């Protein structure tokens, strides 16, 4: 029955990329600022549903056009906590979500933050509390599908986060992913 509202800011920057054979190569500067919003609702004790979106400002020197901004794709998700060890303050959860291409598409005048294809993401997440300090780790795979996925093969992901519960309703986090 609880509601969680999460505001986020993500900064991405790159001067290198990986080709399809996993070789590192130089590229022009890529920079992205994204402001995100996520809302989750606990429908059962161990089951949450969520929705998320954002707004992004983009710059990619290797693209034509180089700049753009707009709303991001819509994500709809489910999180099922299948293990809770109260004695260790440790939890494991399975997270699955669907990314729906509702954001601004790129066109000949500006970049858009939409992936322009659907994607199904699956993750395993581990959380551990140490009093007011929380540490989280997850890993997973995103599978693109649909008419516009072109050469997209999928994405392996991992995330490490540390948060601190300042008050009951506020927990800032720092993440590396």
Secondary structure as UniProt FT lines:
FT   STRAND          3..18
FT   TURN            20..21
FT   STRAND          24..44
FT   TURN            45..46
FT   STRAND          47..60
FT   TURN            61..62
FT   STRAND          67..71
FT   STRAND          74..85
FT   HELIX           86..88
FT   STRAND          90..100
FT   STRAND          118..130
FT   TURN            131..132
FT   STRAND          133..145
FT   TURN            147..148
FT   TURN            150..151
FT   STRAND          155..167
FT   TURN            168..169
FT   STRAND          170..176
//
